[in-house]
Amino acid sequence: MEAIEVQWMAACVADLVKAERAAERLEAQVRALAAAGALPACVVALVQRVVDEIGGACIRVGV
């Protein structure tokens, strides 16, 4: 594998890790708002699905 490919893959993994951390923060905020009755269940479910997809991507690439 060429060095440029390795750098690109490393950058992608770093971005995925950042996305996972951001998703975890978003999930916590959404849960707090939902507990306060400020968000409908459909929004909570949508955010949870996005968070799950990001987590699944991290698992697939071994992050």
PDB file of N, H, CA, C and O in Angstrom:
ATOM      1  N   MET A   1       0.844  -1.167   0.000  1.00  0.00           N
ATOM      2  CA  MET A   1       0.000   0.000   0.000  1.00  0.00           C
ATOM      3  C   MET A   1       0.898   1.242   0.000  1.00  0.00           C
ATOM      4  O   MET A   1       1.894   1.304   0.721  1.00  0.00           O
ATOM      5  N   GLU A   2       0.536   2.198  -0.799  1.00  0.00           N
ATOM      6  H   GLU A   2      -0.273   2.147  -1.385  1.00  0.00           H
ATOM      7  CA  GLU A   2       1.327   3.413  -0.901  1.00  0.00           C
ATOM      8  C   GLU A   2       1.117   4.297   0.321  1.00  0.00           C
ATOM      9  O   GLU A   2       0.090   4.221   0.995  1.00  0.00           O
ATOM     10  N   ALA A   3       2.102   5.127   0.587  1.00  0.00           N
ATOM     11  H   ALA A   3       2.937   5.189   0.040  1.00  0.00           H
ATOM     12  CA  ALA A   3       2.046   5.995   1.765  1.00  0.00           C
ATOM     13  C   ALA A   3       0.840   6.928   1.716  1.00  0.00           C
ATOM     14  O   ALA A   3       0.231   7.207   2.749  1.00  0.00           O
ATOM     15  N   ILE A   4       0.494   7.406   0.538  1.00  0.00           N
ATOM     16  H   ILE A   4       0.989   7.179  -0.301  1.00  0.00           H
ATOM     17  CA  ILE A   4      -0.647   8.321   0.414  1.00  0.00           C
ATOM     18  C   ILE A   4      -1.946   7.623   0.785  1.00  0.00           C
ATOM     19  O   ILE A   4      -2.831   8.236   1.383  1.00  0.00           O
ATOM     20  N   GLU A   5      -2.070   6.338   0.433  1.00  0.00           N
ATOM     21  H   GLU A   5      -1.352   5.841  -0.052  1.00  0.00           H
ATOM     22  CA  GLU A   5      -3.267   5.581   0.791  1.00  0.00           C
ATOM     23  C   GLU A   5      -3.352   5.387   2.302  1.00  0.00           C
ATOM     24  O   GLU A   5      -4.432   5.480   2.886  1.00  0.00           O
ATOM     25  N   VAL A   6      -2.227   5.123   2.919  1.00  0.00           N
ATOM     26  H   VAL A   6      -1.350   5.047   2.445  1.00  0.00           H
ATOM     27  CA  VAL A   6      -2.200   4.940   4.368  1.00  0.00           C
ATOM     28  C   VAL A   6      -2.571   6.240   5.069  1.00  0.00           C
ATOM     29  O   VAL A   6      -3.319   6.223   6.047  1.00  0.00           O
ATOM     30  N   GLN A   7      -2.061   7.354   4.586  1.00  0.00           N
ATOM     31  H   GLN A   7      -1.454   7.368   3.792  1.00  0.00           H
ATOM     32  CA  GLN A   7      -2.398   8.659   5.173  1.00  0.00           C
ATOM     33  C   GLN A   7      -3.886   8.943   5.019  1.00  0.00           C
ATOM     34  O   GLN A   7      -4.535   9.424   5.948  1.00  0.00           O
ATOM     35  N   TRP A   8      -4.419   8.643   3.842  1.00  0.00           N
ATOM     36  H   TRP A   8      -3.892   8.253   3.087  1.00  0.00           H
ATOM     37  CA  TRP A   8      -5.837   8.880   3.597  1.00  0.00           C
ATOM     38  C   TRP A   8      -6.692   8.021   4.521  1.00  0.00           C
ATOM     39  O   TRP A   8      -7.667   8.501   5.098  1.00  0.00           O
ATOM     40  N   MET A   9      -6.322   6.746   4.659  1.00  0.00           N
ATOM     41  H   MET A   9      -5.529   6.356   4.191  1.00  0.00           H
ATOM     42  CA  MET A   9      -7.082   5.854   5.540  1.00  0.00           C
ATOM     43  C   MET A   9      -6.998   6.315   6.990  1.00  0.00           C
ATOM     44  O   MET A   9      -7.993   6.260   7.713  1.00  0.00           O
ATOM     45  N   ALA A  10      -5.841   6.762   7.417  1.00  0.00           N
ATOM     46  H   ALA A  10      -5.033   6.807   6.830  1.00  0.00           H
ATOM     47  CA  ALA A  10      -5.676   7.254   8.784  1.00  0.00           C
ATOM     48  C   ALA A  10      -6.543   8.488   9.013  1.00  0.00           C
ATOM     49  O   ALA A  10      -7.143   8.637  10.078  1.00  0.00           O
ATOM     50  N   ALA A  11      -6.609   9.363   8.030  1.00  0.00           N
ATOM     51  H   ALA A  11      -6.122   9.242   7.166  1.00  0.00           H
ATOM     52  CA  ALA A  11      -7.450  10.562   8.144  1.00  0.00           C
ATOM     53  C   ALA A  11      -8.925  10.177   8.227  1.00  0.00           C
ATOM     54  O   ALA A  11      -9.678  10.774   8.996  1.00  0.00           O
ATOM     55  N   CYS A  12      -9.336   9.195   7.451  1.00  0.00           N
ATOM     56  H   CYS A  12      -8.724   8.710   6.826  1.00  0.00           H
ATOM     57  CA  CYS A  12     -10.728   8.730   7.488  1.00  0.00           C
ATOM     58  C   CYS A  12     -11.077   8.139   8.849  1.00  0.00           C
ATOM     59  O   CYS A  12     -12.157   8.396   9.381  1.00  0.00           O
ATOM     60  N   VAL A  13     -10.182   7.362   9.402  1.00  0.00           N
ATOM     61  H   VAL A  13      -9.305   7.153   8.970  1.00  0.00           H
ATOM     62  CA  VAL A  13     -10.421   6.769  10.718  1.00  0.00           C
ATOM     63  C   VAL A  13     -10.497   7.863  11.779  1.00  0.00           C
ATOM     64  O   VAL A  13     -11.351   7.812  12.664  1.00  0.00           O
ATOM     65  N   ALA A  14      -9.614   8.844  11.694  1.00  0.00           N
ATOM     66  H   ALA A  14      -8.921   8.886  10.975  1.00  0.00           H
ATOM     67  CA  ALA A  14      -9.642   9.955  12.654  1.00  0.00           C
ATOM     68  C   ALA A  14     -10.967  10.710  12.558  1.00  0.00           C
ATOM     69  O   ALA A  14     -11.538  11.088  13.580  1.00  0.00           O
ATOM     70  N   ASP A  15     -11.451  10.928  11.354  1.00  0.00           N
ATOM     71  H   ASP A  15     -10.986  10.621  10.523  1.00  0.00           H
ATOM     72  CA  ASP A  15     -12.743  11.596  11.173  1.00  0.00           C
ATOM     73  C   ASP A  15     -13.883  10.756  11.738  1.00  0.00           C
ATOM     74  O   ASP A  15     -14.825  11.292  12.321  1.00  0.00           O
ATOM     75  N   LEU A  16     -13.796   9.461  11.566  1.00  0.00           N
ATOM     76  H   LEU A  16     -13.030   9.025  11.093  1.00  0.00           H
ATOM     77  CA  LEU A  16     -14.833   8.571  12.087  1.00  0.00           C
ATOM     78  C   LEU A  16     -14.856   8.599  13.614  1.00  0.00           C
ATOM     79  O   LEU A  16     -15.926   8.586  14.223  1.00  0.00           O
ATOM     80  N   VAL A  17     -13.684   8.638  14.226  1.00  0.00           N
ATOM     81  H   VAL A  17     -12.815   8.648  13.732  1.00  0.00           H
ATOM     82  CA  VAL A  17     -13.608   8.720  15.683  1.00  0.00           C
ATOM     83  C   VAL A  17     -14.222  10.039  16.171  1.00  0.00           C
ATOM     84  O   VAL A  17     -14.944  10.064  17.167  1.00  0.00           O
ATOM     85  N   LYS A  18     -13.927  11.128  15.461  1.00  0.00           N
ATOM     86  H   LYS A  18     -13.340  11.107  14.652  1.00  0.00           H
ATOM     87  CA  LYS A  18     -14.517  12.426  15.820  1.00  0.00           C
ATOM     88  C   LYS A  18     -16.043  12.372  15.686  1.00  0.00           C
ATOM     89  O   LYS A  18     -16.767  12.891  16.537  1.00  0.00           O
ATOM     90  N   ALA A  19     -16.512  11.754  14.635  1.00  0.00           N
ATOM     91  H   ALA A  19     -15.924  11.333  13.944  1.00  0.00           H
ATOM     92  CA  ALA A  19     -17.956  11.642  14.416  1.00  0.00           C
ATOM     93  C   ALA A  19     -18.607  10.822  15.523  1.00  0.00           C
ATOM     94  O   ALA A  19     -19.698  11.154  15.987  1.00  0.00           O
ATOM     95  N   GLU A  20     -17.944   9.763  15.942  1.00  0.00           N
ATOM     96  H   GLU A  20     -17.058   9.494  15.566  1.00  0.00           H
ATOM     97  CA  GLU A  20     -18.504   8.932  17.008  1.00  0.00           C
ATOM     98  C   GLU A  20     -18.608   9.725  18.311  1.00  0.00           C
ATOM     99  O   GLU A  20     -19.617   9.643  19.011  1.00  0.00           O
ATOM    100  N   ARG A  21     -17.584  10.479  18.630  1.00  0.00           N
ATOM    101  H   ARG A  21     -16.764  10.546  18.062  1.00  0.00           H
ATOM    102  CA  ARG A  21     -17.614  11.293  19.855  1.00  0.00           C
ATOM    103  C   ARG A  21     -18.719  12.346  19.782  1.00  0.00           C
ATOM    104  O   ARG A  21     -19.442  12.570  20.752  1.00  0.00           O
ATOM    105  N   ALA A  22     -18.838  12.980  18.633  1.00  0.00           N
ATOM    106  H   ALA A  22     -18.250  12.798  17.845  1.00  0.00           H
ATOM    107  CA  ALA A  22     -19.894  13.990  18.459  1.00  0.00           C
ATOM    108  C   ALA A  22     -21.272  13.345  18.562  1.00  0.00           C
ATOM    109  O   ALA A  22     -22.188  13.927  19.143  1.00  0.00           O
ATOM    110  N   ALA A  23     -21.421  12.160  18.008  1.00  0.00           N
ATOM    111  H   ALA A  23     -20.677  11.687  17.536  1.00  0.00           H
ATOM    112  CA  ALA A  23     -22.702  11.454  18.069  1.00  0.00           C
ATOM    113  C   ALA A  23     -23.059  11.095  19.507  1.00  0.00           C
ATOM    114  O   ALA A  23     -24.224  11.166  19.898  1.00  0.00           O
ATOM    115  N   GLU A  24     -22.068  10.714  20.283  1.00  0.00           N
ATOM    116  H   GLU A  24     -21.122  10.656  19.966  1.00  0.00           H
ATOM    117  CA  GLU A  24     -22.323  10.393  21.684  1.00  0.00           C
ATOM    118  C   GLU A  24     -22.781  11.634  22.456  1.00  0.00           C
ATOM    119  O   GLU A  24     -23.681  11.554  23.292  1.00  0.00           O
ATOM    120  N   ARG A  25     -22.158  12.773  22.171  1.00  0.00           N
ATOM    121  H   ARG A  25     -21.427  12.838  21.492  1.00  0.00           H
ATOM    122  CA  ARG A  25     -22.587  14.019  22.827  1.00  0.00           C
ATOM    123  C   ARG A  25     -24.012  14.394  22.406  1.00  0.00           C
ATOM    124  O   ARG A  25     -24.836  14.789  23.231  1.00  0.00           O
ATOM    125  N   LEU A  26     -24.279  14.262  21.112  1.00  0.00           N
ATOM    126  H   LEU A  26     -23.610  13.941  20.442  1.00  0.00           H
ATOM    127  CA  LEU A  26     -25.621  14.564  20.609  1.00  0.00           C
ATOM    128  C   LEU A  26     -26.658  13.655  21.245  1.00  0.00           C
ATOM    129  O   LEU A  26     -27.732  14.107  21.640  1.00  0.00           O
ATOM    130  N   GLU A  27     -26.339  12.402  21.339  1.00  0.00           N
ATOM    131  H   GLU A  27     -25.466  12.035  21.017  1.00  0.00           H
ATOM    132  CA  GLU A  27     -27.273  11.441  21.936  1.00  0.00           C
ATOM    133  C   GLU A  27     -27.597  11.833  23.378  1.00  0.00           C
ATOM    134  O   GLU A  27     -28.757  11.778  23.785  1.00  0.00           O
ATOM    135  N   ALA A  28     -26.598  12.222  24.141  1.00  0.00           N
ATOM    136  H   ALA A  28     -25.656  12.266  23.810  1.00  0.00           H
ATOM    137  CA  ALA A  28     -26.824  12.625  25.531  1.00  0.00           C
ATOM    138  C   ALA A  28     -27.706  13.863  25.604  1.00  0.00           C
ATOM    139  O   ALA A  28     -28.596  13.949  26.450  1.00  0.00           O
ATOM    140  N   GLN A  29     -27.461  14.809  24.728  1.00  0.00           N
ATOM    141  H   GLN A  29     -26.738  14.740  24.041  1.00  0.00           H
ATOM    142  CA  GLN A  29     -28.274  16.027  24.718  1.00  0.00           C
ATOM    143  C   GLN A  29     -29.720  15.721  24.331  1.00  0.00           C
ATOM    144  O   GLN A  29     -30.655  16.255  24.928  1.00  0.00           O
ATOM    145  N   VAL A  30     -29.895  14.868  23.339  1.00  0.00           N
ATOM    146  H   VAL A  30     -29.136  14.434  22.855  1.00  0.00           H
ATOM    147  CA  VAL A  30     -31.246  14.508  22.884  1.00  0.00           C
ATOM    148  C   VAL A  30     -31.994  13.755  23.976  1.00  0.00           C
ATOM    149  O   VAL A  30     -33.187  13.981  24.184  1.00  0.00           O
ATOM    150  N   ARG A  31     -31.307  12.871  24.666  1.00  0.00           N
ATOM    151  H   ARG A  31     -30.339  12.687  24.497  1.00  0.00           H
ATOM    152  CA  ARG A  31     -31.969  12.137  25.755  1.00  0.00           C
ATOM    153  C   ARG A  31     -32.414  13.084  26.863  1.00  0.00           C
ATOM    154  O   ARG A  31     -33.497  12.929  27.427  1.00  0.00           O
ATOM    155  N   ALA A  32     -31.571  14.064  27.168  1.00  0.00           N
ATOM    156  H   ALA A  32     -30.691  14.191  26.710  1.00  0.00           H
ATOM    157  CA  ALA A  32     -31.935  15.042  28.201  1.00  0.00           C
ATOM    158  C   ALA A  32     -33.147  15.858  27.767  1.00  0.00           C
ATOM    159  O   ALA A  32     -34.060  16.093  28.558  1.00  0.00           O
ATOM    160  N   LEU A  33     -33.152  16.287  26.512  1.00  0.00           N
ATOM    161  H   LEU A  33     -32.410  16.097  25.869  1.00  0.00           H
ATOM    162  CA  LEU A  33     -34.301  17.051  26.015  1.00  0.00           C
ATOM    163  C   LEU A  33     -35.564  16.198  25.972  1.00  0.00           C
ATOM    164  O   LEU A  33     -36.656  16.683  26.269  1.00  0.00           O
ATOM    165  N   ALA A  34     -35.416  14.943  25.606  1.00  0.00           N
ATOM    166  H   ALA A  34     -34.529  14.549  25.364  1.00  0.00           H
ATOM    167  CA  ALA A  34     -36.568  14.047  25.551  1.00  0.00           C
ATOM    168  C   ALA A  34     -37.118  13.807  26.958  1.00  0.00           C
ATOM    169  O   ALA A  34     -38.332  13.762  27.155  1.00  0.00           O
ATOM    170  N   ALA A  35     -36.229  13.655  27.923  1.00  0.00           N
ATOM    171  H   ALA A  35     -35.242  13.692  27.763  1.00  0.00           H
ATOM    172  CA  ALA A  35     -36.674  13.448  29.305  1.00  0.00           C
ATOM    173  C   ALA A  35     -37.439  14.660  29.821  1.00  0.00           C
ATOM    174  O   ALA A  35     -38.339  14.532  30.651  1.00  0.00           O
ATOM    175  N   ALA A  36     -37.074  15.832  29.325  1.00  0.00           N
ATOM    176  H   ALA A  36     -36.343  15.936  28.651  1.00  0.00           H
ATOM    177  CA  ALA A  36     -37.759  17.058  29.729  1.00  0.00           C
ATOM    178  C   ALA A  36     -39.040  17.281  28.930  1.00  0.00           C
ATOM    179  O   ALA A  36     -39.769  18.243  29.175  1.00  0.00           O
ATOM    180  N   GLY A  37     -39.309  16.398  27.984  1.00  0.00           N
ATOM    181  H   GLY A  37     -38.717  15.617  27.785  1.00  0.00           H
ATOM    182  CA  GLY A  37     -40.510  16.514  27.168  1.00  0.00           C
ATOM    183  C   GLY A  37     -40.393  17.529  26.048  1.00  0.00           C
ATOM    184  O   GLY A  37     -41.401  17.964  25.490  1.00  0.00           O
ATOM    185  N   ALA A  38     -39.159  17.912  25.715  1.00  0.00           N
ATOM    186  H   ALA A  38     -38.340  17.559  26.169  1.00  0.00           H
ATOM    187  CA  ALA A  38     -38.944  18.950  24.708  1.00  0.00           C
ATOM    188  C   ALA A  38     -38.793  18.412  23.282  1.00  0.00           C
ATOM    189  O   ALA A  38     -38.752  19.187  22.326  1.00  0.00           O
ATOM    190  N   LEU A  39     -38.710  17.110  23.145  1.00  0.00           N
ATOM    191  H   LEU A  39     -38.743  16.481  23.922  1.00  0.00           H
ATOM    192  CA  LEU A  39     -38.564  16.521  21.811  1.00  0.00           C
ATOM    193  C   LEU A  39     -39.572  15.391  21.623  1.00  0.00           C
ATOM    194  O   LEU A  39     -39.833  14.627  22.552  1.00  0.00           O
ATOM    195  N   PRO A  40     -40.135  15.286  20.430  1.00  0.00           N
ATOM    196  CA  PRO A  40     -41.037  14.165  20.159  1.00  0.00           C
ATOM    197  C   PRO A  40     -40.243  12.862  19.983  1.00  0.00           C
ATOM    198  O   PRO A  40     -39.054  12.882  19.665  1.00  0.00           O
ATOM    199  N   ALA A  41     -40.907  11.767  20.191  1.00  0.00           N
ATOM    200  H   ALA A  41     -41.873  11.751  20.449  1.00  0.00           H
ATOM    201  CA  ALA A  41     -40.273  10.456  20.115  1.00  0.00           C
ATOM    202  C   ALA A  41     -39.670  10.180  18.742  1.00  0.00           C
ATOM    203  O   ALA A  41     -38.656   9.490  18.641  1.00  0.00           O
ATOM    204  N   CYS A  42     -40.279  10.709  17.687  1.00  0.00           N
ATOM    205  H   CYS A  42     -41.103  11.270  17.769  1.00  0.00           H
ATOM    206  CA  CYS A  42     -39.753  10.443  16.345  1.00  0.00           C
ATOM    207  C   CYS A  42     -38.369  11.073  16.162  1.00  0.00           C
ATOM    208  O   CYS A  42     -37.519  10.503  15.478  1.00  0.00           O
ATOM    209  N   VAL A  43     -38.140  12.220  16.755  1.00  0.00           N
ATOM    210  H   VAL A  43     -38.830  12.684  17.311  1.00  0.00           H
ATOM    211  CA  VAL A  43     -36.826  12.865  16.665  1.00  0.00           C
ATOM    212  C   VAL A  43     -35.796  12.063  17.452  1.00  0.00           C
ATOM    213  O   VAL A  43     -34.673  11.853  16.994  1.00  0.00           O
ATOM    214  N   VAL A  44     -36.187  11.625  18.624  1.00  0.00           N
ATOM    215  H   VAL A  44     -37.100  11.795  18.996  1.00  0.00           H
ATOM    216  CA  VAL A  44     -35.293  10.812  19.449  1.00  0.00           C
ATOM    217  C   VAL A  44     -34.918   9.535  18.700  1.00  0.00           C
ATOM    218  O   VAL A  44     -33.751   9.143  18.689  1.00  0.00           O
ATOM    219  N   ALA A  45     -35.891   8.892  18.080  1.00  0.00           N
ATOM    220  H   ALA A  45     -36.839   9.211  18.089  1.00  0.00           H
ATOM    221  CA  ALA A  45     -35.638   7.661  17.331  1.00  0.00           C
ATOM    222  C   ALA A  45     -34.715   7.910  16.147  1.00  0.00           C
ATOM    223  O   ALA A  45     -33.839   7.093  15.862  1.00  0.00           O
ATOM    224  N   LEU A  46     -34.899   9.019  15.461  1.00  0.00           N
ATOM    225  H   LEU A  46     -35.610   9.683  15.692  1.00  0.00           H
ATOM    226  CA  LEU A  46     -34.050   9.348  14.328  1.00  0.00           C
ATOM    227  C   LEU A  46     -32.603   9.561  14.764  1.00  0.00           C
ATOM    228  O   LEU A  46     -31.675   9.040  14.146  1.00  0.00           O
ATOM    229  N   VAL A  47     -32.425  10.323  15.821  1.00  0.00           N
ATOM    230  H   VAL A  47     -33.179  10.746  16.323  1.00  0.00           H
ATOM    231  CA  VAL A  47     -31.067  10.560  16.324  1.00  0.00           C
ATOM    232  C   VAL A  47     -30.439   9.254  16.773  1.00  0.00           C
ATOM    233  O   VAL A  47     -29.261   9.013  16.509  1.00  0.00           O
ATOM    234  N   GLN A  48     -31.198   8.416  17.440  1.00  0.00           N
ATOM    235  H   GLN A  48     -32.155   8.612  17.655  1.00  0.00           H
ATOM    236  CA  GLN A  48     -30.661   7.129  17.884  1.00  0.00           C
ATOM    237  C   GLN A  48     -30.221   6.273  16.706  1.00  0.00           C
ATOM    238  O   GLN A  48     -29.201   5.587  16.778  1.00  0.00           O
ATOM    239  N   ARG A  49     -30.982   6.312  15.633  1.00  0.00           N
ATOM    240  H   ARG A  49     -31.810   6.869  15.574  1.00  0.00           H
ATOM    241  CA  ARG A  49     -30.611   5.533  14.444  1.00  0.00           C
ATOM    242  C   ARG A  49     -29.298   6.036  13.840  1.00  0.00           C
ATOM    243  O   ARG A  49     -28.450   5.238  13.440  1.00  0.00           O
ATOM    244  N   VAL A  50     -29.133   7.346  13.775  1.00  0.00           N
ATOM    245  H   VAL A  50     -29.822   7.994  14.100  1.00  0.00           H
ATOM    246  CA  VAL A  50     -27.893   7.923  13.257  1.00  0.00           C
ATOM    247  C   VAL A  50     -26.712   7.530  14.143  1.00  0.00           C
ATOM    248  O   VAL A  50     -25.657   7.134  13.647  1.00  0.00           O
ATOM    249  N   VAL A  51     -26.899   7.644  15.451  1.00  0.00           N
ATOM    250  H   VAL A  51     -27.756   7.966  15.854  1.00  0.00           H
ATOM    251  CA  VAL A  51     -25.835   7.275  16.391  1.00  0.00           C
ATOM    252  C   VAL A  51     -25.473   5.799  16.227  1.00  0.00           C
ATOM    253  O   VAL A  51     -24.294   5.446  16.230  1.00  0.00           O
ATOM    254  N   ASP A  52     -26.468   4.947  16.086  1.00  0.00           N
ATOM    255  H   ASP A  52     -27.426   5.233  16.084  1.00  0.00           H
ATOM    256  CA  ASP A  52     -26.222   3.516  15.895  1.00  0.00           C
ATOM    257  C   ASP A  52     -25.459   3.243  14.600  1.00  0.00           C
ATOM    258  O   ASP A  52     -24.578   2.383  14.567  1.00  0.00           O
ATOM    259  N   GLU A  53     -25.793   3.965  13.543  1.00  0.00           N
ATOM    260  H   GLU A  53     -26.508   4.663  13.570  1.00  0.00           H
ATOM    261  CA  GLU A  53     -25.104   3.776  12.261  1.00  0.00           C
ATOM    262  C   GLU A  53     -23.633   4.184  12.364  1.00  0.00           C
ATOM    263  O   GLU A  53     -22.757   3.499  11.835  1.00  0.00           O
ATOM    264  N   ILE A  54     -23.368   5.283  13.036  1.00  0.00           N
ATOM    265  H   ILE A  54     -24.079   5.840  13.466  1.00  0.00           H
ATOM    266  CA  ILE A  54     -21.981   5.725  13.212  1.00  0.00           C
ATOM    267  C   ILE A  54     -21.222   4.710  14.057  1.00  0.00           C
ATOM    268  O   ILE A  54     -20.087   4.354  13.741  1.00  0.00           O
ATOM    269  N   GLY A  55     -21.850   4.248  15.129  1.00  0.00           N
ATOM    270  H   GLY A  55     -22.773   4.537  15.386  1.00  0.00           H
ATOM    271  CA  GLY A  55     -21.220   3.221  15.961  1.00  0.00           C
ATOM    272  C   GLY A  55     -20.960   1.944  15.184  1.00  0.00           C
ATOM    273  O   GLY A  55     -19.917   1.313  15.354  1.00  0.00           O
ATOM    274  N   GLY A  56     -21.897   1.563  14.337  1.00  0.00           N
ATOM    275  H   GLY A  56     -22.744   2.076  14.199  1.00  0.00           H
ATOM    276  CA  GLY A  56     -21.709   0.368  13.508  1.00  0.00           C
ATOM    277  C   GLY A  56     -20.561   0.529  12.529  1.00  0.00           C
ATOM    278  O   GLY A  56     -19.814  -0.418  12.280  1.00  0.00           O
ATOM    279  N   ALA A  57     -20.417   1.722  11.974  1.00  0.00           N
ATOM    280  H   ALA A  57     -21.023   2.491  12.177  1.00  0.00           H
ATOM    281  CA  ALA A  57     -19.303   1.981  11.057  1.00  0.00           C
ATOM    282  C   ALA A  57     -17.973   1.866  11.789  1.00  0.00           C
ATOM    283  O   ALA A  57     -17.002   1.339  11.246  1.00  0.00           O
ATOM    284  N   CYS A  58     -17.933   2.359  13.017  1.00  0.00           N
ATOM    285  H   CYS A  58     -18.722   2.787  13.458  1.00  0.00           H
ATOM    286  CA  CYS A  58     -16.706   2.257  13.809  1.00  0.00           C
ATOM    287  C   CYS A  58     -16.357   0.797  14.091  1.00  0.00           C
ATOM    288  O   CYS A  58     -15.191   0.404  14.032  1.00  0.00           O
ATOM    289  N   ILE A  59     -17.355   0.017  14.391  1.00  0.00           N
ATOM    290  H   ILE A  59     -18.302   0.336  14.439  1.00  0.00           H
ATOM    291  CA  ILE A  59     -17.128  -1.402  14.651  1.00  0.00           C
ATOM    292  C   ILE A  59     -16.620  -2.096  13.385  1.00  0.00           C
ATOM    293  O   ILE A  59     -15.703  -2.916  13.444  1.00  0.00           O
ATOM    294  N   ARG A  60     -17.224  -1.760  12.235  1.00  0.00           N
ATOM    295  H   ARG A  60     -17.969  -1.094  12.187  1.00  0.00           H
ATOM    296  CA  ARG A  60     -16.826  -2.410  10.980  1.00  0.00           C
ATOM    297  C   ARG A  60     -15.376  -2.125  10.610  1.00  0.00           C
ATOM    298  O   ARG A  60     -14.706  -2.986  10.039  1.00  0.00           O
ATOM    299  N   VAL A  61     -14.880  -0.930  10.928  1.00  0.00           N
ATOM    300  H   VAL A  61     -15.424  -0.231  11.393  1.00  0.00           H
ATOM    301  CA  VAL A  61     -13.490  -0.618  10.582  1.00  0.00           C
ATOM    302  C   VAL A  61     -12.542  -0.890  11.738  1.00  0.00           C
ATOM    303  O   VAL A  61     -11.333  -0.695  11.614  1.00  0.00           O
ATOM    304  N   GLY A  62     -13.086  -1.340  12.859  1.00  0.00           N
ATOM    305  H   GLY A  62     -14.068  -1.499  12.960  1.00  0.00           H
ATOM    306  CA  GLY A  62     -12.242  -1.720  13.984  1.00  0.00           C
ATOM    307  C   GLY A  62     -11.734  -0.564  14.812  1.00  0.00           C
ATOM    308  O   GLY A  62     -10.637  -0.627  15.369  1.00  0.00           O
ATOM    309  N   VAL A  63     -12.525   0.497  14.900  1.00  0.00           N
ATOM    310  H   VAL A  63     -13.415   0.548  14.448  1.00  0.00           H
ATOM    311  CA  VAL A  63     -12.113   1.663  15.701  1.00  0.00           C
ATOM    312  C   VAL A  63     -12.676   1.520  17.088  1.00  0.00           C
ATOM    313  O   VAL A  63     -12.457   2.386  17.935  1.00  0.00           O
TER     314      VAL A  63
END
